[in-house]
């Protein structure tokens, strides 16, 4: 089974080590020790070779651990994101809630939302976007998920952000009408999100949805 943890929960090397071979554990220890010196060419190399060293199922976790050890600045993360492969970009996106407390890294989220790579779209709509992405961009990201087939179940704080959002209700209804008029099926996820926008529905419990989302400005 692939090891995973909530994207906004700090990961520890011991979370991953039991899943690795002895050579992979040795490599991880060395990568973390070197990452503690900051973002260097060696750190960038370790990020690139994580899948080969630790195995594809554990590469994301290894990369996030390396990024945590390096304490990168938003500028470092921007450089790593734009120079990295899609897998490395996904790791940067998944690491944002652990590394950047404020909205400084939003340009990376916005870049990922402009792509058609469903893996990047999924990573972009994690806890960092739930906290910081504007309502306007978040609504359009939900529509893009519906259009590209990205399951909305992976969208962080979906229920909290959708609850009572009249503008999202309108956008979903328009999207459904366009699909119906074109003779195309309406995604099941659209009906799910539409139900979440109902202001009469019970709001999600904070324990299930995490911190309060960004305000629903127009």
C-alpha positions in Angstrom: 0.0 0.0 0.0 1.2 3.5 -0.8 2.1 5.5 2.2 0.2 8.8 2.5 -0.7 11.4 5.0 -2.8 14.6 5.0 -1.0 17.3 3.0 -1.2 19.7 5.9 0.3 17.3 8.5 4.1 17.3 9.0 5.7 14.2 7.7 8.6 12.5 9.5 11.2 10.3 7.9 10.2 7.4 10.2 6.8 7.5 8.5 8.4 6.4 5.2 11.4 4.3 6.3 9.5 1.1 7.0 8.3 1.1 3.4 11.8 1.4 1.9 14.6 -1.0 1.1 17.9 -0.6 3.1 19.6 1.1 0.2 16.6 3.5 -0.2 16.7 4.3 3.5 20.4 5.1 3.3 19.7 7.3 0.3 16.9 9.1 2.1 19.1 9.8 5.2 21.8 11.3 3.0 19.3 13.3 1.0 17.7 14.7 4.1 21.1 15.6 5.7 22.2 17.4 2.5 18.8 19.2 2.3 19.3 20.6 5.7 22.0 22.8 4.1 19.2 24.4 2.0 18.3 24.2 -1.7 21.5 23.3 -3.5 22.2 21.4 -6.7 22.5 18.2 -4.7 19.0 18.8 -3.3 17.6 19.4 -6.7 19.2 16.2 -7.9 17.7 14.3 -5.0 14.2 15.6 -5.8 14.7 14.5 -9.4 15.8 10.9 -8.6 13.4 10.2 -5.7 11.3 7.8 -7.8 14.3 5.8 -8.9 15.7 5.6 -5.4 12.6 5.1 -3.4 10.2 3.6 -5.9 7.4 5.5 -7.6 4.8 4.8 -4.9 6.9 6.6 -2.3 8.5 9.3 -4.4 6.0 12.1 -3.5 6.5 11.5 0.2 10.3 11.4 -0.2 10.3 14.7 -2.1 8.0 16.3 0.5 10.4 15.2 3.2 13.4 16.6 1.4 11.6 19.9 0.8 10.6 20.1 4.5 14.3 19.5 5.5 15.5 22.2 3.1 13.1 25.0 4.5 12.8 26.6 1.0 11.6 30.1 0.5 8.6 30.8 -1.8 11.2 31.9 -4.3 13.0 28.6 -4.0 9.7 26.7 -4.5 8.9 28.8 -7.5 12.2 27.9 -9.1 11.9 24.2 -8.3 8.4 24.1 -9.6 9.1 25.7 -13.0 12.3 23.7 -13.5 10.9 20.4 -12.4 9.0 17.6 -14.1 5.3 17.1 -13.6 6.0 14.7 -10.8 8.3 17.2 -9.1 5.8 20.0 -9.6 3.1 17.9 -7.9 5.4 17.3 -4.9 5.9 21.1 -4.6 2.2 21.7 -4.7 1.5 19.0 -2.1 4.2 20.5 0.1 2.9 24.1 0.1 0.6 23.8 3.1 3.6 22.5 5.1 6.0 25.2 3.9 4.3 28.5 3.2 1.9 29.9 5.8 0.7 32.8 3.7 -0.5 33.3 0.1 2.9 34.0 -1.4 2.9 30.7 -3.4 -0.5 31.3 -5.0 1.0 31.9 -8.4 2.1 28.2 -8.4 -1.5 27.1 -7.7 -2.8 29.4 -10.4 -0.2 28.0 -12.9 -1.2 24.4 -12.1 -4.9 25.3 -12.6 -4.2 26.5 -16.1 -2.8 23.1 -17.2 -4.7 20.1 -18.4 -2.6 17.7 -16.3 -5.2 16.1 -14.1 -2.5 15.2 -11.5 -1.4 18.8 -11.2 -5.1 20.0 -11.0 -5.7 17.5 -8.1 -2.6 18.6 -6.2 -3.4 22.3 -6.8 -6.7 22.0 -5.0 -5.3 20.8 -1.7 -5.3 22.5 1.7 -3.2 25.4 0.5 -5.7 26.5 -2.2 -8.6 25.9 0.3 -7.0 28.5 2.6 -5.8 31.1 0.1 -7.3 30.8 -3.4 -9.9 33.5 -4.2 -13.5 32.5 -4.5 -13.5 33.5 -8.2 -10.6 31.3 -9.1 -11.7 28.5 -6.8 -15.1 28.3 -8.5 -13.5 28.2 -12.0 -11.2 25.4 -10.7 -14.2 23.4 -9.7 -15.7 23.8 -13.1 -12.4 22.7 -14.7 -12.5 19.6 -12.5 -15.9 18.8 -13.8 -14.8 19.4 -17.4 -11.6 17.4 -17.2 -13.0 14.5 -15.1 -10.9 15.3 -12.0 -12.9 13.8 -9.0 -14.1 16.6 -6.7 -13.7 14.2 -3.8 -10.0 15.2 -3.7 -10.8 18.9 -3.4 -9.8 20.1 0.1 -12.6 21.8 2.1 -15.0 21.4 -0.8 -18.1 21.3 1.4 -17.1 24.3 3.5 -16.3 26.5 0.5 -19.3 25.5 -1.6 -21.8 25.9 1.2 -24.3 28.7 0.4 -22.2 29.9 -2.6 -25.0 31.3 -4.8 -22.5 32.2 -7.6 -21.2 28.7 -7.8 -24.8 27.5 -7.9 -25.4 29.7 -10.9 -22.2 28.6 -12.7 -23.0 24.9 -12.1 -26.6 25.3 -13.4 -25.2 27.1 -16.5 -22.6 24.4 -17.1 -25.3 21.7 -16.8 -27.6 23.5 -19.2 -24.8 23.8 -21.8 -24.0 20.1 -21.5 -27.6 19.1 -21.8 -28.2 21.4 -24.8 -25.2 19.9 -26.5 -26.5 16.4 -25.9 -23.6 15.6 -23.5 -24.0 13.9 -20.1 -23.9 16.0 -17.0 -21.1 14.8 -14.7 -22.4 13.1 -11.5 -19.9 15.2 -9.5 -21.8 18.3 -10.6 -24.9 17.2 -8.8 -22.8 16.5 -5.7 -21.3 19.9 -5.7 -24.6 21.5 -6.5 -26.1 19.9 -3.4 -23.3 21.2 -1.3 -24.1 24.8 -2.4 -27.6 24.6 -0.8 -27.7 27.3 1.9 -30.5 25.3 3.7 -28.2 22.2 4.1 -26.4 21.7 7.3 -23.0 23.4 7.1 -20.0 21.0 7.3 -18.6 20.2 10.7 -15.3 22.0 11.3 -13.7 18.8 12.5 -14.3 17.3 9.1 -13.5 20.3 7.0 -10.5 21.8 8.7 -9.8 25.5 9.1 -12.3 28.1 7.9 -12.1 28.7 4.1 -11.5 31.9 2.2 -14.5 34.2 2.2 -17.0 33.8 -0.6 -16.5 37.2 -2.2 -18.0 37.8 -5.6 
